[in-house]
Amino acid sequence: MHLVLVSSLVPVDNPASGFDIANRAVLDGLLALGHRVSVVGFLQPRHRPAPGCEMHLLGELEVTNAKVGRLQKLSWLAAAFLNRTSVSSAKMLGVSAGRVQLILDGLAPFDGVVLNSVQLPAAFAQIFRPYPSIYVAHNVEADSALENAERAKGAIERFLFRREASYLERYEQQLAQNAVALWTFAEADRLGFGRSVSDRAFVLPLVTGWDAPVFPQTERQHDLGLIGTWSWRPNRLGLDWFLDQVVPHLPKDMSISIAGQLDGTPVVSHPGIRFVGRVPDARAFVAASAVVPLVSRGGTGVQLKSIETFELGMPSVATQASLRGIETIPENCAPTDDPREFGRLLVEKVGRARAGLSQRLDGAVFHQAQKARMMQVMRDVLPALAANGASAEERLQVRPRLKIHGGGRS
């Protein structure tokens, strides 16, 4: 099959963020099944496109709010209001609808499009609607935006998050209704787009890399290691819960290293906590921990840091939210949402590590099981895409009249 993968950010050769890791897993799975994949989307600055496929770049674009200035954020907000769309889709409108259509025309014939997350597909909904599609929902984005609204610090921020949620809900429903099938990364998300589409929604297990990760040869440097993009609000909610609710139950001699991008360093009293910022090798950082706390408390979708922890075979204590989308939980992971019990389990596992028991498992077993299930879901779903495909000539004949901006007003 010839598939067109449409993504706000194209898969890259060295994925680091959760979004990039999921993008690359979807691409690698399609390529491993022998399909031809053409990719359309933006490239994030300082990244290189993933090899093995045809890349059709719309330009370079930094979409992370924490990495741009106030002027750029205001520009996105103005574009969202002017085009009556979400801020996430307004970021895509630096390219014209005509250019997107021209790229698709040049790629024809193809069997269908894989619409990766909501941002770019919603920005140019009228372009992609005539083609048979699979919608890949990384999260239920509208639910995440509503969750952010509930925790907003002021009335303006609350209004903006609610506005975003309203647009996202409409776009996600449209993409789901129009799709031949949906791929989500967690069971809760599979049911998050309504009963009318749940029978064609499938959970797609993920891996953080196509090859099983090699466990880094490093000495233990801290008792607990937490790593994440803490500038992303759902992740920050988990970190704040850990610092506020769990850390008070930990002994003062426990060493706790927290790596990753932060918007404002939290004030903490525990003497063993160190904020180390971005680290050159995330896996080496995780491997240098005795135990990994997995602390997600909000958001939707799968927690890729949990998958990476399990692929490395590391012992962990995890909240239930950290285990979304993971069918088989490793034996060395202890799940609980109670902060006191969370702390007790951490103390117990760290004590064993200090006594010389690594508690590590063979993570390759988990990795192989995840990959096998992912490829089976793809094998089961892709024939339906081909069966619903029209010929290239038919698609060109029903091509809609273009608007200047996509903006979701279709």
N, C-alpha and C positions, 0 to 999 in steps of 0.2 A: 504493500500500500504506500501511497504518497500522502503524507500528513503535513499540515501546516500548524506549527505550534506558535500560538499568539500569546505573548507575555509582555507585561509592562517592562520588566527587566529580563533580558535574555539569559539563559544558563551560561555560567562562566567556568573557566578552567580550574579555578581554585576556590570553590564556594566556602563561605565562612558563616554568613547569616542563615537563620532558619529558612527564610524564603528562598535563598540561593541554593541551599542544600536540597530542598524539595523540588525546585525547578530542575536541578541536575539529575535527580533520581528519576523523574518522569521522562526526561530526555533519554537517559541511559537505558531505561527499560524499553522504550520504543525502538531504540537502535538495536538493542540486544535481540529483539524479536525479528530483526531483519528488515524493518521498514525504512523507507526514505523519509527523512524529516527535514523540512524547511522551517526556519525559525524567523519570526518577525517580532521586533521589539526594540527597546532602548538598551544601551549598554551603560552601566554605572561607571563613572570615572575611575581610573586606576585599576580597572579589571580587563581581562582578556576573554573573548568569547570561548565557549567550550569547543573542543575539536570534534570532528566526526560528522558534522552536519552542515547544511547550507545556511549561513547567517545573512539576514537582510535587515541591517540596522537602520533604525529611524533617527539615529543620532545618539549623543551622549546625554545622560540625564541623571542628576542626583536627586533622589526622591525622599531621602531620609531627613525628616524635619530637624533632627539634632545636628545635621551636618551643613545646614544652610543658614543664612542670616535672616534677620527680621524682614528685610526688604523683599527677599524671595518668598517668604511665607505670606506676606501681605499681597504679593502679586498673585500667588496661587488662590488666595481667598477671594480676591477681586475677580479672577477668572471664573471661579466657581459660581459666584453670584451673577456675573454677567451672562454666563452660559446656562444658568439654572441647572447645575450639576453638582456632584460631590467634589470635595477638594481633591480626593485621590484620583478622580478622573480628570479634573481640571489640569493636573500636572502633566497629562498626556497630550494636551491640546497645542503644544508647540509645533506639531506636525499637522499637515492638512489631511482631510478625509480623502481628497483626490490622490495624494501620494500613497496612502494605505491601499486604496483600491487598485492603483497602478501596479503595486507590488503583487497583489493577489492575482491580477490578470496575467502578469508575467510568469507566475508559478503554475497556472492551470496547464493541464488538468491535474486535479488532486482529489483524493477520496473524501476529505473532510478536514475540519479545523479542530484543534485541541485548544480551547480557550482557557488559558492558565490564569486563574484568579480574576477578580472583577474589574480592575482598574482600566486597562486598555480595551477589553471587550465592551465595557459599558460606554467608554468615551466615543467609540465608533460602532455603536450597536447596529445602525442601519447598514453598515458595510458587511458585517459578519452574519446577519440574520438569514440570508438566503442559503447559506452553506450548512450541510449537516455537521453537527458539532458534538463534542464532549466538553462539558464544563468541569474544570478542576477547581474545586472550592478548598482553598487552603484553610479557611475558617468560615464561620457564618459572620461575615464582616459587620452586618447590621447589629447583631447581638453584642459584638465587642464594642461598637460605638455607643450603644445604649448603656453598657456597663461603665464605659468611660464617663458618660454623662452623669450617671448616678454618683460617681466619685469626683466630679468636677469641683474645682476650688471656688468658682464664682458663677454668677448668672450668665455672663457672656460666654464663658467656656462651656457651660451646660447647654446653652442654646446652640452653639456651633456643633457640639457632638450630637445633639438630637437632630439637627438639620442633616448632618452627615448620615446618621442612622436611617432617616426617612428615605433619602435617595438610595442608599445602599440596599435597603430592603426591596425597593422597587426593581433595581437593576438585578439583584440576585434572583428574584422571582422570575424575571423575564428570561434571564440566561438559563435558569433551571428548566422552565417550561418549554423553551425552544430546543433544548438539548436532547440528543438521542439517548445520552446517558450522563450521569454525574459521577465524578470520582471525588470522594472526600477522604480525609486522613484520620477520621475518628467516627465511631458509631453514632455518637450524639449529633454530629454534623450531618450524617446521612439522613437523619430524620428531621433536620432543621429547616428544610425547604418545603415542608408540607407533605401530606399523605398522597397527593396526586402525583408526585414524582418519586416517592420513596421506593417504589418497586423497580425503578431504573437507576437507583443510586447505589453505589458500591464503595466499600471502604478499601482504600489502596494503601497497604502497608508500605513503609518507607525504610530506606537505608541511608546512611550519611555518605556513602561512597560505594561504587560498584564492587570494588574489591574489599574484602574484610580488612579492617584496620590492623596494622601491626602495633602491638603494645609497645609504647616507647620505653626504652631502657633508661629509667631515671630513678633516683632515690626519693624516698618519701620526704617531703618538705613541709607538710602541714597536715594536721589532723582532718580538717574539713576543707574542701575546695568547692566553691560555687563560681560558675561562669555563665555569663549571659549578656544580652544587649539590654541592660537595665534602663536605658533611656526610653525603651518601648514600654508604654504604660502597663499593659498586662503583666509583663515581666517584673516591673518595679513593684507592683502590688504584692507579688510573691516574696520579693526580697524584703520589703518592709514588714510583711507578716513574720518572716523568719527572724529579723532583727528585733522586732517588738515583742513577739509572742514565744519564740523558741529559745533565743539566746539567753534570756534570764534563767532558763533551766539548765544551762551548761556550766561546767566548772571553769574557774578563772584560768586554769592552766591549759585549756584547750586552745590550740592554734587554728585560726579560721582565716583563710585567704579568699578574697572576693575579687574576681577578675571580670573585666568588661567595661563597656562605656557607661558612664553615669552622668545624669544631669543633676549636679549637686550631691556632694558626699554626705550621707546621713551622719547625724551625731550619734555616737555609740559610746557606751561606758565599759563594755567588755574589753579587758586589756589585750586579749589575744587576737582581735580582729585587725586585719590589714586589707586596705583597698589598693590593689596593685595595678588597676587600669587594664589597658589592652596588653595581651601577652603574645609573644611571637609564635607560640605553638600551643593551641588550645588543648590538643590531646595530651601533650606532655604535662600541661598544668593539671589536667584531670588525673593522669596517671600518678602524679606526685602527691595525691591525696590519699589518706587512709580510708576515708569514707566520703561519698558524694551526697549531700542533701539536695533533693529535687523538690523545689518549693513553689511550683506554680499554684496560683490561687484564683486565676481568672482567665478570661479570654476563651477562645474555642480552638479547634484544631489540635494537631498532635504536637507534643513537646519534643523537638528534635534533640535537645540536650539530654533528654532521658534515653532516647534511642542510642545516642553516642555513648552514654555511660554504660548501657547494656552491651553494646558492641565491644567495648573494652573489657567487659566482664567485671566491672568495678562494683564493690558492695555499696549499697545506697539505702537511704530512707526517703520515701516519696509520699507526697500528697496524692489524693485520688486524681486531681486535675492533671498532675504530671504524668499520669498513666493512660491518658486518653489515646485511643487508637492503637494500643499495644495489647495484642490478644493473649500472649503468654508472658507472664511476669517472671523474671529470673528468680531463683530461690534465694539469692543473696540480697534481694530488695524487700524491705519491710514497709508496707503501706500504712499510713495513718494520717488523719486530718486533725487529730488532737495535739495541740502544741506541747503539752507536758509529756505525752507519750512519744512524740517526735523527738524531743530532747532526750528522753530516757533511752530510746533505741540508738540514737547517735552515740551517747556515752557508752553504751554496751558494745557497739561495734568498734568504736575507737579503742576501748579497753582490750578487745581481742587483738586488734592490729598492734597495739603496743606490746602485747605479750608474744608477738611473733607470728600470729595467724593472719595471712593476707586476706583471706575470705574471697579472693578473686576467682571467677569462673572463666571457662573458655568462651569468650564472646563471639567467636566465629560461628558457634552453633546458633546463637540468636540471629546473627547477621544472615546466615544462609536461609533460615526459616522465613525471615521477613522478605528476602528477595524472591524466594520461591512463590510465596503467596502473592506478592506484587505482580509478578509476571503472569500468574494464573488469572488474576483479575483482568489484566490487559488482554490476554488471549480470549477470554470469555466475552469481552465487551466490544472489541474492535470490529468483529464481523458485522455487528449491528450498524456500525457507522457506515461501512461500505454498502450495506444493503439499503440504507436510506439516502445514498448519494445520488445526485443527478449527474448527467453528463456535463462536461465543461461548456458545451454550447448552450444547454438549458440554463446553467447558472448565469452565463453572460446575458441571456435574453431577459432574465428576471431581475437583473441588477437594478437596484433602486436609484432614483435620482439623488445625487449627493447634496448634502448641506455643507456649508463652510466649516462648521464644527460638528463633531459627533455628539458630545455633551449629554447624551442620555435623553434627549427630547423626543425620541422616536416613540 
